[in-house]
Amino acid sequence: MRICMRAALRGAAFAGLAGLASPALAHGIAGDRFFPATIATDDPFNADELSLPTVSRLKTGDEPSARETDISGEWSKRLTSKLGVSFSGDWTRIETPGLRAATGFQNLETTLKYQAVTNAEHEAIVSVGVSGEWGGTGSGKVGAEAIGTVTPTVYFGKGFGDLPASLNWLRPAAVTGTLGYAIPVQGHELAEDPACAGCAPIRQATIRSLEWGVAFEYSLRYLQSQVKDLGLPAFVNQLTPLVEISASTPVANGFGETTTGTVNPGVLWSGKRMQFGLEAQIPMNRQSGSSVGVLFQVHWFLDDLFPHSLGKPIW
């Protein structure tokens, strides 16, 4: 009976995955593991997807604090089954007490990613890529830099489904993350002299930084299909509680700058054609923000919405 139930659960898992992914496994799937698209950190896989909109609202760490609202979109397209490209842009509104609100677009970004490893047995994915921020394409009023940045990045995802049966409670867990090194395309920039207000700008070296993030996930879908069916409603079984950390650490020419970022606890709901995500944004320190913010996203699976056109690789 136990063997039959295990086989039935495994069959249900593959049926669920079949409903989520095209035959080319366009979503983040490794073996029995489905990796949902995270909000604050980049995914370790390539897919035909659209994040629109992603809305962030947070009080900045400036003095005085300003209320910043960001509305962004990102389109990801597979060129081949392993190689993909994505394009993203943000619109920002900054409300500073006593001043007129500043609005404008941030710099456009392009990312090229190659999914190098997909290991079904160990539920692992590793990708490598490079992101480019096109300096000068956004508005300086909302902080867009005039100098572009190139960021080589490693992406990874690992499910814990290969743990022994004695750790069944941990098998639905997974971790994904990124590690990138941001390199400005110019070695120096003009900046205000902090020791002389109103003086001519001084020439200083541009900052290089580690751009890193990690997401800790617990898949109720995996719990239901691979470990134990608790009889939860279908809606609940499509949830993935998670905690994301997104941060930037200056490593060269930082001049006393510190790591900034947010810790984002929340939940994702993943359907067949779309996904919703809601997270809190907790600043790591005063430089990162002055109060808890919110992060919301609607994510569209184009490979399921348009499997014969927009949702398939070009080659």
C-alpha positions as CSV (number, residue, x, y, z in Angstrom):
1,M,0.0,0.0,0.0
2,R,2.8,2.4,0.9
3,I,4.6,1.6,-2.4
4,C,1.3,2.2,-4.3
5,M,0.8,5.5,-2.6
6,R,4.3,6.7,-3.3
7,A,3.9,5.8,-6.9
8,A,0.6,7.7,-7.0
9,L,2.1,10.8,-5.5
10,R,5.0,10.7,-7.9
11,G,2.5,10.4,-10.8
12,A,0.6,13.3,-9.5
13,A,3.8,15.3,-9.3
14,F,4.6,14.7,-13.0
15,A,1.0,15.5,-13.9
16,G,1.2,18.8,-12.0
17,L,4.5,19.6,-13.7
18,A,3.1,18.8,-17.1
19,G,0.4,21.3,-16.4
20,L,2.9,23.9,-15.5
21,A,5.5,23.5,-18.2
22,S,5.7,23.0,-21.9
23,P,7.4,19.8,-23.3
24,A,10.6,21.8,-23.5
25,L,10.5,22.4,-19.7
26,A,10.6,26.1,-20.1
27,H,10.0,26.8,-16.4
28,G,12.5,26.3,-13.7
29,I,12.2,22.6,-13.4
30,A,14.9,20.1,-12.3
31,G,13.6,16.6,-11.8
32,D,10.5,16.8,-9.5
33,R,11.3,20.3,-8.4
34,F,9.5,23.4,-9.8
35,F,11.3,26.6,-8.9
36,P,8.9,29.5,-8.9
37,A,10.0,32.9,-10.3
38,T,11.2,35.0,-7.4
39,I,10.6,38.7,-7.1
40,A,13.6,40.3,-5.4
41,T,16.3,38.0,-6.8
42,D,17.0,36.8,-10.3
43,D,16.0,33.2,-11.3
44,P,18.6,30.6,-12.1
45,F,16.8,29.4,-15.2
46,N,15.7,30.6,-18.7
47,A,12.1,30.9,-19.6
48,D,9.6,32.8,-21.8
49,E,8.0,35.0,-19.2
50,L,6.8,38.5,-18.5
51,S,6.9,40.2,-15.1
52,L,4.3,43.0,-15.3
53,P,3.8,44.8,-13.1
54,T,6.3,44.6,-10.2
55,V,5.5,47.3,-7.7
56,S,7.8,48.3,-4.8
57,R,7.1,51.0,-2.2
58,L,9.6,51.8,0.5
59,K,10.9,54.8,2.5
60,T,14.5,55.5,1.6
61,G,17.5,55.8,4.0
62,D,18.0,59.5,3.0
63,E,17.8,62.4,5.4
64,P,15.0,63.3,5.4
65,S,13.5,60.0,4.3
66,A,11.6,60.0,1.0
67,R,8.8,57.7,-0.1
68,E,10.0,55.8,-3.3
69,T,7.6,53.9,-5.5
70,D,8.9,51.8,-8.4
71,I,6.8,50.1,-11.1
72,S,8.8,47.8,-13.3
73,G,8.5,45.2,-16.0
74,E,10.8,42.5,-17.4
75,W,10.4,40.4,-20.5
76,S,12.5,37.2,-20.7
77,K,12.9,35.3,-24.0
78,R,14.6,32.0,-24.8
79,L,16.8,32.2,-27.9
80,T,17.6,28.4,-27.6
81,S,16.6,25.9,-25.0
82,K,19.6,27.0,-22.9
83,L,20.3,30.5,-23.9
84,G,18.0,33.4,-23.0
85,V,17.9,37.2,-23.0
86,S,15.8,39.6,-20.9
87,F,15.0,43.3,-21.0
88,S,13.8,45.3,-18.0
89,G,12.9,48.9,-17.1
90,D,11.6,50.8,-14.0
91,W,9.5,53.9,-13.5
92,T,10.2,55.7,-10.2
93,R,8.4,58.3,-8.2
94,I,10.2,59.9,-5.2
95,E,8.2,62.0,-2.7
96,T,10.5,64.1,-0.4
97,P,8.9,66.1,2.4
98,G,8.7,69.8,1.4
99,L,9.7,69.2,-2.2
100,R,7.9,68.5,-5.4
101,A,7.7,64.8,-6.3
102,A,10.4,63.6,-8.8
103,T,9.4,61.1,-11.4
104,G,11.2,59.4,-14.3
105,F,12.6,56.1,-15.7
106,Q,15.6,54.3,-14.4
107,N,18.3,53.0,-16.8
108,L,17.3,50.2,-19.1
109,E,18.9,46.8,-18.4
110,T,19.6,43.8,-20.6
111,T,20.7,40.3,-19.4
112,L,22.1,37.4,-21.4
113,K,21.9,34.1,-19.5
114,Y,23.1,30.5,-20.3
115,Q,21.6,27.6,-18.3
116,A,24.8,25.5,-18.1
117,V,23.7,22.7,-15.7
118,T,20.3,21.0,-15.0
119,N,20.6,18.0,-12.7
120,A,17.3,16.2,-12.3
121,E,18.5,13.7,-9.6
122,H,19.7,16.4,-7.3
123,E,17.2,19.1,-8.3
124,A,19.9,21.5,-9.2
125,I,20.3,24.3,-11.8
126,V,23.3,26.5,-12.5
127,S,23.5,29.3,-15.0
128,V,26.0,32.0,-15.9
129,G,25.3,35.3,-17.5
130,V,26.1,39.0,-17.8
131,S,23.8,42.0,-17.3
132,G,24.3,45.4,-18.7
133,E,22.8,48.7,-17.4
134,W,22.7,51.2,-20.1
135,G,24.0,54.4,-18.5
136,G,22.3,57.7,-19.4
137,T,19.0,56.0,-20.6
138,G,17.2,57.0,-17.4
139,S,16.5,60.2,-15.5
140,G,19.1,61.7,-13.1
141,K,16.2,63.2,-11.1
142,V,15.4,59.7,-9.8
143,G,18.9,58.5,-9.3
144,A,19.7,56.9,-12.7
145,E,23.4,56.9,-13.3
146,A,25.0,58.5,-16.3
147,I,27.7,55.7,-16.4
148,G,26.7,52.2,-17.4
149,T,27.6,49.0,-15.6
150,V,28.4,45.5,-16.7
151,T,27.7,42.6,-14.2
152,P,29.0,39.1,-14.8
153,T,26.8,36.8,-12.7
154,V,26.4,33.2,-11.5
155,Y,22.9,31.9,-10.8
156,F,22.0,28.7,-8.9
157,G,19.1,26.7,-7.6
158,K,19.0,23.6,-5.4
159,G,16.1,21.6,-4.1
160,F,16.4,19.4,-1.0
161,G,14.4,16.5,-2.4
162,D,17.4,14.2,-2.4
163,L,17.5,14.2,1.4
164,P,16.8,10.9,3.2
165,A,13.3,9.9,4.3
166,S,14.3,10.7,7.9
167,L,14.3,14.4,6.8
168,N,11.0,14.3,4.9
169,W,9.9,17.6,6.5
170,L,12.9,19.4,4.9
171,R,12.6,17.9,1.4
172,P,10.1,20.5,0.1
173,A,12.7,23.2,0.8
174,A,14.9,24.8,-1.8
175,V,17.4,27.6,-2.1
176,T,18.2,29.9,-5.1
177,G,20.6,32.7,-5.4
178,T,22.8,35.0,-7.5
179,L,26.3,36.4,-7.2
180,G,27.5,39.2,-9.5
181,Y,30.3,41.7,-9.8
182,A,29.2,45.1,-11.0
183,I,31.9,46.9,-13.0
184,P,31.2,50.5,-14.2
185,V,32.2,51.0,-17.9
186,Q,34.2,54.1,-16.8
187,G,36.8,54.1,-14.1
188,H,36.1,57.7,-12.9
189,E,33.2,60.0,-12.5
190,L,32.5,63.6,-11.5
191,A,30.9,64.0,-8.0
192,E,30.2,66.8,-5.5
193,D,33.0,67.6,-3.1
194,P,31.7,66.7,0.4
195,A,34.2,69.1,2.0
196,C,33.2,72.1,-0.1
197,A,29.5,72.8,-0.9
198,G,29.1,74.7,-4.1
199,C,32.6,74.0,-5.3
200,A,33.4,72.5,-8.7
201,P,32.8,68.7,-8.9
202,I,35.8,66.5,-8.2
203,R,37.0,63.4,-10.1
204,Q,36.7,60.2,-8.2
205,A,36.9,56.4,-8.9
206,T,33.6,54.7,-9.6
207,I,32.4,52.1,-7.1
208,R,32.6,48.3,-7.9
209,S,30.3,46.1,-5.9
210,L,29.1,42.5,-5.3
211,E,25.4,42.2,-6.2
212,W,24.1,39.2,-4.4
213,G,20.9,37.6,-3.4
214,V,19.4,34.4,-2.0
215,A,15.9,33.0,-1.6
216,F,14.9,30.3,0.9
217,E,11.7,28.6,-0.3
218,Y,9.3,25.9,1.0
219,S,7.1,24.4,-1.7
220,L,3.7,23.2,-0.5
221,R,3.2,21.8,-4.0
222,Y,6.3,19.6,-3.5
223,L,5.0,18.6,0.0
224,Q,1.7,17.5,-1.4
225,S,3.0,15.6,-4.4
226,Q,6.3,14.2,-3.2
227,V,6.2,13.9,0.6
228,K,2.7,13.8,2.1
229,D,-0.7,14.9,1.0
230,L,-2.2,16.8,4.0
231,G,-5.5,17.2,2.3
232,L,-5.0,21.0,2.0
233,P,-7.1,23.0,-0.6
234,A,-5.7,23.1,-4.1
235,F,-5.1,26.9,-3.7
236,V,-2.9,26.3,-0.7
237,N,-1.0,23.6,-2.4
238,Q,0.1,26.1,-5.0
239,L,1.7,28.4,-2.5
240,T,5.4,28.8,-1.8
241,P,6.3,30.7,1.4
242,L,9.8,32.2,1.0
243,V,12.3,34.7,2.4
244,E,14.5,36.6,-0.1
245,I,17.6,38.6,0.6
246,S,18.7,41.2,-2.0
247,A,21.9,43.2,-1.3
248,S,24.8,45.2,-2.7
249,T,28.2,45.2,-1.1
250,P,30.9,47.8,-2.2
251,V,34.2,46.1,-2.7
252,A,36.3,48.8,-4.4
253,N,36.3,52.6,-4.3
254,G,33.5,52.5,-1.8
255,F,34.9,55.3,0.5
256,G,33.2,54.0,3.6
257,E,30.0,52.8,1.9
258,T,28.3,49.8,3.6
259,T,26.2,46.9,2.4
260,T,22.6,47.9,1.6
261,G,19.7,45.7,0.9
262,T,16.4,44.2,2.1
263,V,15.1,41.0,3.7
264,N,11.8,40.1,2.0
265,P,9.5,37.5,3.6
266,G,6.4,36.6,1.6
267,V,4.5,34.1,-0.4
268,L,4.1,33.1,-4.1
269,W,1.0,31.6,-5.7
270,S,1.9,29.7,-8.9
271,G,-0.9,28.7,-11.4
272,K,-0.6,27.2,-14.8
273,R,-0.4,30.5,-16.8
274,M,0.5,33.1,-14.2
275,Q,1.9,33.7,-10.7
276,F,1.2,36.3,-8.0
277,G,3.8,37.3,-5.3
278,L,3.6,39.5,-2.3
279,E,6.5,40.3,0.1
280,A,7.4,42.7,2.8
281,Q,10.6,44.7,2.4
282,I,12.6,44.9,5.6
283,P,15.7,47.2,5.3
284,M,19.0,45.7,6.5
285,N,20.1,49.0,8.0
286,R,19.4,52.7,8.1
287,Q,21.2,53.2,4.8
288,S,18.8,50.7,3.2
289,G,15.6,52.3,4.3
290,S,13.7,53.8,7.2
291,S,10.6,51.6,7.4
292,V,9.1,48.3,6.2
293,G,8.0,48.4,2.6
294,V,6.0,46.2,0.3
295,L,6.8,44.3,-3.0
296,F,4.1,42.9,-5.3
297,Q,4.4,41.2,-8.7
298,V,2.2,39.6,-11.4
299,H,4.2,37.1,-13.4
300,W,3.0,35.7,-16.7
301,F,4.1,32.3,-18.1
302,L,4.3,33.1,-21.8
303,D,5.3,29.5,-22.7
304,D,1.9,28.4,-21.5
305,L,-0.1,31.3,-22.8
306,F,1.5,31.3,-26.3
307,P,3.2,27.8,-26.6
308,H,3.4,28.0,-30.5
309,S,4.6,31.6,-30.9
310,L,5.9,33.9,-28.2
311,G,6.4,31.1,-25.8
312,K,8.9,28.9,-27.6
313,P,12.6,29.3,-28.3
314,I,13.6,31.2,-31.5
315,W,16.0,28.5,-32.5
